[in-house]
Amino acid sequence: MNYRFKYKNTAFELFKLSFFFLYSSLAGIVNIIFTFAMLALISSRWHEVNNFLRAILVFAVLFFVLFQPFMMYNRARGNVNTLKELTLELGEKGITVEAEGKHDYIDWRRVKAGKRFSGMLIIFTDNTNGYILTKRIVGKDYKKIFDDILGKIKG
């Protein structure tokens, strides 16, 4: 197995990742429950409340459905400016990373985990940091390549 990718992640890729992490956590589940509860409250009590409370109810629903994703995307747009273009070379013994002329080598035994999402693979080098490979970066054989990489991480 030898793969080499030169890339820089996009704002949408970072947004997609943070959105997935949020909505697969306890906070995301609470957001979903709150949104459905607010929709149920709106549909059952709309005719009984005054205009001020209607505006608050609509705002509460829109916060999680519209405003929160918009804020997450803006944060991703800001974060993408701090990312550097990097070259990731995945070989039999480990990963070589090159960014701004600096090289780093990570043995497969030091890689903490690999997590697959929809069209995306995260290679965690520790509990909070890692490298994001997406379908756009890897190409049409991304499923086979992701399986090869995950095999090296687990093996």
N, C-alpha and C positions, 0 to 999 in steps of 0.2 A: 504494500500500500504506500503510495507516494502521491500526495496531493499538494498543490501550491495555489494559493488564492491571494490576489492583491486587491484590496478593497477598502472602502470606507462606508460604514452603515449610514442609512438615510434616517431622516427624522421620523418617517412613517414606520420604519422597522423598529426604532426605539419606542415609539408610541404603542405599536402592536404588542411588544414585549411587556411594557409596563401595564397596559390594559389587561393582558392575559394574567399577569401576576396579581393585579388588584382583584379581578373578578374570580380568581380561583382561591382567594384567601377569605378569612372570616369577615374582613371589612367589606369585601365585594358581595358576599352573601347577605350581609346586613343591608347593603345598598339595594340589592334586588328586592329583598323583603320589604324594605321601607318604600320603595317605588310602587310595588304592587299594593301595599297598604294604603298609600296615598291615592292611587287610582280608584281603589274600592271606596275610600272615603269620599272622593270627589263624585263618583257615580251615585252613591247612596244619599249624600247630603247636599248636593249642589243647589237644589231648589230651596233649601232651608237657611242657607248662610248669606250674609251680605257681601257686597262686592269686594270689600277689603279682605275678608277671609277667602274668597274665591281666588283673589290674586296671590295670596300666600300659598294656598294649596297648589295652584298651577306652578308657582315658582319652585315649590318643594319638589314637584315631579320633574320639572325641567332641569333642576340642579343636577340630578344624577343621570338624566338621559341626554342632556345637551351641554350644560356648562362644565361639568366635571371632565368629560372627554375632551372638550375644547381646551381646558386648562392643561390637561395631560399632554395634548399635542403641542401646545406652546412650550411646555417644559422640555419636551423632546427636541423641538426646534432649537432651543437654547443649548441643550446638551450636545447636539450633533456638531455644533461649532467648536466644541472642545476636543472632539475626536480627531485623531490623526489617521491618515491613510497608512495601512499596515499590510505586511506580507506575512501570511500564515502558511508555513510549510509543515504538513503532517506526514511523518515517516514511520518506519517500523519501530523505532526506538523512542520517539517523542515528537514534540512540537517545537519548531523554530519560529520565533516571532521577530520580525524586523519592522521597526518604526523610527522614522527620522534618522536613519543611519545606525541606530542602536540595535544590537542583537541580543536575544534571550533564548535560552533553551529550557524546555520543560519536559522532563521524562514522563512517560505515560503513568508511572507509579505515583507521581506527584499530582496528577490531575484528580480532583475530588469527585467529579461527577459529570455526566453528560445528560442533558434534558432536551427532549424533543417536543416541539410545539408544532402547530400547523405551519408547515413550510419553513421551519426554523429549527436550528440546533444550537444550544448553548453549551459550550465547553467550560465548565467551572474549574478554575485553577485554585480557588479557595472558596470559602463559604459565601462570599459576596461578589467576587470578581470573575470574569470569564470573557470568552470570545463568542461573538454571535455570528453564526453562518446561516445565510438564508438561501432560499431557492434561487433568488436572483443572482447571488454570488456564485453558487456551486454549479448551477446549470440544470439541464433536463434530467441528468442521472442522480439528482440530489438524494433520492430515497436509498439507492445503493451506497452512495458515498456516506450518508449519515449512518447507515447500518455498519459500514466498515469502521467508521470513527468510534461509534458506540461499542463495537466489539473490542477495539483496542483499549478503551477506557475500562471496560468491565473485565477484560482479560489480563 
